[in-house]
C-alpha cells in the first residue's frame, strides 16, 4: 500500500524489493528495524547507528527503514548522510506529515526481514538494548509478537496509555501492559495484516491476537526524551476510541457481516411483531388503541428489513472481495 503524498526512495542496488540485504553473517537471522521519524534531528542518527550496533552484537543480518514524515528540521539532511554511510538504510520521504500508520504501512511493505521491529525515533527506546531483548525473548518463548513493557516510565502520557491498555485488554483480549510501545513481529504477522488506516498502528496487537498469533511481552528500560517534542496529543484519545470500535467491528464481522446486520434486523423484526400482537390483543379484548406505539413498531419493522437488506449487500461485497484476493494470490504465485 502506497503512502499518500510524495514518497522518494534513493535508487540503489540494495533497494531492489526482490533481493534481501546481505549484511552480517551469511544465513543468519535477518532483522528489519522500522522507524517513523518527524522532526527528530537530535536523535535519529543515534537510533540508526545503535540499530546496526545491535545487529552486530547479535550476529544478525539487518536493515533500517525510516520514513521522514514531513520533517521541517534537519532530519532529511541527517538521513541523507546516513544513507551514504550505511548501505542498508532505506529512507522514504513525505512532503507533508501522513501519520505513523501510513509510515508503518509503507515500511512494512518494503521490509524483507524475518522479524520486523518497530522502534521510535526519539531514543526513548535504545535499539542497542531493546532490539536484542525483543528478539531473544521471541526466540526463547517461541512467540510471534513481542511487545516491550516500559519500566520506570515517568512522562505525561501515562494516564492515556493506561486507558488505552485497559481498552485493549477488554475489547481485544490482549493481555499486555504496554501495547502501544515497541514491538517485534515475525514476517508472517506482517504479511497477514490488513491495509492499515487512520491510527490503526495502535491496534497491531489486537489484530495479531485475533488472527491467532502468539503474543508476549518483555520488560524494557525507559529513557526520557532528550531532544525534540512529543507528537502525542490528548485530542487523539477520542479518535483512538472510534478507531478501536471500527477495528473491533471489522475483526468480528468483516467476513460475516450478515451476523451483525442480520442479527440486528431479526431482533428488530421480532420486537415489532411482539408489539403488533400486543396491540392487536388490546384492540380485540379491551377496544383500545395505542397509536404512538403502533407507529414506533412500524418504523422499527421497516428499519429491521433495511438492515437485513444491508446484510445481504455486505455479504455480496465480501464474496467478491474474497474472489479478488484469491485471484491476486494466484497472480503473485505465477
C-alpha positions as CSV (number, residue, x, y, z in Angstrom):
1,X,0.0,0.0,0.0
2,X,1.5,3.4,-1.0
3,X,1.6,6.2,1.4
4,X,-0.4,9.1,0.2
5,X,1.6,12.2,-0.7
6,X,5.0,12.2,-2.3
7,X,7.5,9.4,-1.4
8,X,11.0,9.4,-2.6
9,X,13.4,6.5,-2.3
10,X,17.0,6.8,-3.3
11,X,17.8,4.3,-6.0
12,X,20.5,1.8,-5.0
13,X,21.0,-1.8,-5.9
14,X,20.1,-2.9,-2.4
15,X,16.7,-1.2,-2.8
16,X,15.6,-4.0,-5.2
17,X,12.5,-5.4,-3.5
18,X,13.3,-8.9,-4.7
19,X,16.8,-9.0,-3.1
20,X,17.3,-9.2,0.6
21,X,20.2,-7.3,2.2
22,X,23.2,-9.3,3.0
23,X,24.7,-7.6,6.0
24,X,26.1,-9.6,8.8
25,X,26.6,-13.3,8.8
26,X,25.5,-15.3,5.8
27,X,22.4,-17.3,6.6
28,X,21.9,-15.6,9.9
29,X,18.6,-14.2,11.1
30,X,17.5,-11.2,9.1
31,X,16.1,-8.2,11.0
32,X,14.3,-5.1,9.8
33,X,14.0,-2.1,12.1
34,X,11.3,0.4,11.0
35,X,11.5,3.9,12.3
36,X,8.8,6.6,11.8
37,X,10.5,10.0,12.1
38,X,9.2,13.5,12.2
39,X,11.4,16.4,13.3
40,X,13.8,14.2,15.2
41,X,17.2,15.7,14.2
42,X,18.5,15.4,17.7
43,X,18.1,11.6,17.9
44,X,17.6,9.9,14.6
45,X,21.3,9.5,14.0
46,X,21.8,7.6,17.3
47,X,18.7,5.4,16.6
48,X,20.1,4.3,13.2
49,X,23.7,3.7,14.4
50,X,22.6,1.8,17.5
51,X,20.3,-0.4,15.4
52,X,23.2,-1.5,13.3
53,X,25.3,-1.9,16.5
54,X,22.5,-4.3,17.8
55,X,22.7,-6.3,14.6
56,X,26.5,-6.7,15.0
57,X,26.1,-7.7,18.7
58,X,23.6,-10.4,17.8
59,X,25.5,-11.6,14.7
60,X,22.4,-11.0,12.5
61,X,21.8,-9.5,9.1
62,X,19.8,-6.3,9.3
63,X,18.3,-3.3,7.6
64,X,16.9,0.0,8.9
65,X,13.9,1.6,7.1
66,X,13.0,5.2,8.0
67,X,10.0,7.3,6.9
68,X,10.8,11.0,7.0
69,X,7.2,12.1,7.7
70,X,7.3,15.7,6.5
71,X,10.1,16.9,8.8
72,X,10.8,20.6,8.8
73,X,14.1,20.5,10.7
74,X,17.4,18.9,9.8
75,X,16.1,15.3,9.8
76,X,16.2,14.9,6.0
77,X,19.9,16.1,5.9
78,X,20.9,13.6,8.6
79,X,19.1,10.7,6.9
80,X,20.7,11.5,3.6
81,X,24.2,11.3,5.3
82,X,23.3,8.1,6.9
83,X,22.3,6.6,3.6
84,X,25.7,7.5,2.2
85,X,27.4,5.8,5.2
86,X,25.3,2.7,5.6
87,X,24.4,0.5,2.6
88,X,21.3,-0.9,4.3
89,X,19.4,2.2,5.2
90,X,16.3,3.0,3.2
91,X,14.5,6.3,3.5
92,X,11.0,7.2,2.4
93,X,10.2,10.9,2.4
94,X,6.8,12.6,2.6
95,X,6.3,16.3,1.7
96,X,3.8,16.6,4.5
97,X,3.1,14.5,7.5
98,X,0.9,11.4,6.8
99,X,1.0,10.0,10.3
100,X,2.5,6.9,11.9
101,X,0.1,4.4,10.5
102,X,0.8,5.4,6.8
103,X,4.5,5.4,7.6
104,X,4.4,1.9,9.0
105,X,2.3,0.6,6.1
106,X,5.0,1.8,3.7
107,X,7.9,0.4,5.7
108,X,6.2,-3.0,6.4
109,X,5.6,-3.4,2.6
110,X,9.3,-2.6,1.9
111,X,10.9,-4.6,4.7
112,X,12.5,-8.0,4.0
113,X,13.4,-9.2,7.5
114,X,12.4,-12.4,9.1
115,X,11.5,-10.3,12.1
116,X,10.3,-6.6,11.8
117,X,10.9,-4.4,14.8
118,X,9.1,-1.1,15.4
119,X,11.4,1.5,17.2
120,X,10.6,5.2,17.8
121,X,12.9,7.9,16.5
122,X,13.1,9.8,19.8
123,X,15.5,7.4,21.6
124,X,13.1,6.7,24.4
125,X,13.8,3.2,23.4
126,X,17.5,2.3,22.9
127,X,17.8,-0.1,19.9
128,X,21.1,-1.4,21.2
129,X,19.4,-2.7,24.3
130,X,15.8,-3.3,23.2
131,X,16.2,-5.0,19.8
132,X,18.2,-7.9,21.3
133,X,15.8,-8.1,24.2
134,X,12.7,-8.3,21.9
135,X,14.3,-10.8,19.5
136,X,15.8,-13.1,22.2
137,X,12.6,-13.3,24.1
138,X,10.7,-14.1,20.9
139,X,13.0,-16.9,20.1
140,X,13.2,-18.3,23.7
141,X,9.4,-18.2,24.3
142,X,8.6,-19.2,20.7
143,X,6.3,-16.2,20.2
144,X,5.1,-14.5,17.0
145,X,4.8,-11.0,18.5
146,X,6.7,-9.5,21.4
147,X,5.8,-6.1,23.0
148,X,8.1,-4.0,25.1
149,X,6.9,-3.1,28.6
150,X,8.4,0.2,29.7
151,X,9.9,0.2,33.2
152,X,10.3,3.3,35.3
153,X,8.2,5.4,32.9
154,X,7.6,9.0,34.0
155,X,6.0,11.2,31.4
156,X,2.7,13.0,30.7
157,X,1.2,10.1,28.7
158,X,0.9,7.5,31.5
159,X,-2.8,8.1,32.1
160,X,-3.7,8.0,28.3
161,X,-1.6,4.8,27.9
162,X,-3.4,3.2,30.9
163,X,-6.8,3.9,29.3
164,X,-5.6,2.5,26.0
165,X,-4.2,-0.7,27.6
166,X,-7.4,-1.2,29.5
167,X,-9.5,-1.0,26.4
168,X,-7.1,-3.3,24.6
169,X,-7.4,-5.9,27.3
170,X,-11.2,-5.7,27.4
171,X,-12.1,-5.4,23.7
172,X,-9.1,-7.0,22.1
173,X,-8.2,-9.8,24.6
174,X,-4.6,-8.7,24.5
175,X,-3.0,-9.3,28.0
176,X,0.0,-7.0,27.9
177,X,0.9,-4.0,30.0
178,X,2.2,-1.6,27.3
179,X,0.5,-2.4,23.9
180,X,1.4,1.0,22.3
181,X,5.1,0.7,22.6
182,X,8.0,-1.0,20.7
183,X,7.2,-4.4,19.3
184,X,8.8,-7.2,17.2
185,X,6.7,-9.2,14.7
186,X,7.6,-12.2,12.6
187,X,7.3,-11.9,8.8
188,X,4.0,-14.0,8.7
189,X,2.4,-11.5,11.1
190,X,3.4,-8.5,8.9
191,X,2.1,-10.3,5.7
192,X,-1.2,-11.1,7.4
193,X,-2.0,-7.5,8.4
194,X,-4.9,-5.9,6.6
195,X,-4.5,-2.5,4.9
196,X,-3.9,0.0,7.8
197,X,-5.6,3.4,8.0
198,X,-6.4,6.2,10.5
199,X,-4.5,5.4,13.7
200,X,-4.6,1.7,13.4
201,X,-0.9,1.3,14.3
202,X,-2.1,1.4,17.9
203,X,-4.1,-1.9,17.4
204,X,-1.5,-4.1,15.8
205,X,-1.5,-6.4,18.8
206,X,-5.3,-6.6,18.7
207,X,-5.2,-7.6,15.0
208,X,-2.5,-10.2,15.6
209,X,-4.3,-11.7,18.6
210,X,-7.5,-12.0,16.6
211,X,-5.6,-13.9,13.9
212,X,-4.3,-16.4,16.4
213,X,-0.7,-15.4,16.7
214,X,1.2,-15.9,20.0
215,X,1.8,-12.7,21.8
216,X,4.1,-11.9,24.8
217,X,5.9,-9.1,26.4
218,X,9.4,-8.3,27.8
219,X,10.4,-5.6,30.2
220,X,12.5,-2.8,28.6
221,X,14.2,0.2,30.1
222,X,12.6,3.6,29.5
223,X,14.7,6.6,28.5
224,X,13.2,10.1,28.9
225,X,13.2,12.1,25.7
226,X,16.4,14.2,25.5
227,X,15.6,16.2,22.3
228,X,12.6,17.2,20.2
229,X,9.0,17.1,21.4
230,X,6.3,14.5,21.7
231,X,3.8,14.2,18.8
232,X,1.1,12.8,21.1
233,X,-1.9,15.0,22.0
234,X,-4.9,14.2,24.1
235,X,-7.1,15.1,21.0
236,X,-6.1,11.6,19.7
237,X,-8.0,9.9,22.5
238,X,-11.5,10.3,21.0
239,X,-10.1,9.4,17.6
240,X,-8.5,6.3,19.0
241,X,-11.7,5.3,20.8
242,X,-13.6,5.5,17.5
243,X,-10.8,3.6,15.7
244,X,-10.8,0.7,18.2
245,X,-14.6,0.3,17.7
246,X,-14.1,0.2,14.0
247,X,-11.2,-2.3,14.2
248,X,-13.2,-4.5,16.7
249,X,-16.2,-4.5,14.3
250,X,-14.1,-5.4,11.3
251,X,-12.3,-8.2,13.1
252,X,-15.5,-9.7,14.3
253,X,-17.8,-9.2,11.2
254,X,-15.7,-8.3,8.1
255,X,-16.0,-11.9,6.9
256,X,-19.6,-12.4,8.0
257,X,-21.4,-9.1,8.0
258,X,-24.8,-10.7,8.0
259,X,-24.2,-11.9,11.6
260,X,-24.2,-8.2,12.6
261,X,-26.7,-6.6,10.3
262,X,-28.9,-9.7,10.2
263,X,-28.8,-10.1,13.9
264,X,-30.0,-6.5,14.5
265,X,-32.6,-6.9,11.8
266,X,-34.1,-10.1,13.1
267,X,-34.1,-8.7,16.6
268,X,-36.0,-5.6,15.4
269,X,-38.5,-7.7,13.5
270,X,-39.2,-10.0,16.5
271,X,-39.7,-7.0,18.8
272,X,-42.0,-5.3,16.3
273,X,-44.1,-8.5,15.8
274,X,-44.5,-8.9,19.5
275,X,-45.6,-5.3,19.8
276,X,-48.1,-5.7,17.0
277,X,-49.5,-8.8,18.7
278,X,-49.8,-6.9,22.0
279,X,-51.6,-4.0,20.2
280,X,-53.9,-6.4,18.4
281,X,-54.8,-8.0,21.8
282,X,-55.6,-4.6,23.3
283,X,-57.8,-3.7,20.3
284,X,-59.7,-7.1,20.4
285,X,-60.2,-7.5,24.1
286,X,-60.1,-4.0,25.5
287,X,-61.3,-2.0,22.5
288,X,-58.3,0.4,22.9
289,X,-55.6,1.7,20.6
290,X,-52.0,2.9,21.2
291,X,-51.2,4.8,18.1
292,X,-47.7,6.1,19.1
293,X,-46.6,2.5,20.0
294,X,-48.1,1.2,16.7
295,X,-46.2,3.9,14.7
296,X,-43.0,3.2,16.5
297,X,-43.3,-0.6,15.9
298,X,-44.0,0.1,12.2
299,X,-40.9,2.2,11.9
300,X,-38.8,-0.4,13.7
301,X,-40.1,-3.1,11.3
302,X,-39.1,-1.0,8.3
303,X,-35.6,-0.3,9.7
304,X,-35.1,-4.0,10.5
305,X,-36.0,-5.0,7.0
306,X,-33.5,-2.5,5.7
307,X,-30.8,-3.9,8.0
308,X,-31.4,-7.3,6.5
309,X,-31.0,-5.9,3.0
310,X,-27.8,-4.2,4.0
311,X,-26.5,-7.5,5.4
312,X,-27.2,-9.2,2.1
313,X,-25.4,-6.5,0.1
314,X,-22.5,-6.7,2.5
315,X,-22.3,-10.4,2.0
316,X,-22.1,-9.9,-1.8
317,X,-19.3,-7.4,-1.3
318,X,-17.4,-9.7,0.9
319,X,-17.8,-12.6,-1.6
320,X,-16.5,-10.5,-4.4
321,X,-13.6,-9.3,-2.3
322,X,-12.6,-12.8,-1.4
323,X,-12.6,-13.8,-5.1
324,X,-10.4,-10.8,-5.9
325,X,-8.0,-11.7,-3.0
326,X,-7.7,-15.3,-4.3
327,X,-7.0,-14.0,-7.8
328,X,-4.3,-11.7,-6.5
329,X,-2.7,-14.6,-4.6
330,X,-2.7,-16.8,-7.8
331,X,-1.1,-13.9,-9.8
332,X,1.6,-13.4,-7.2
333,X,2.4,-17.2,-7.3
334,X,2.6,-17.2,-11.0
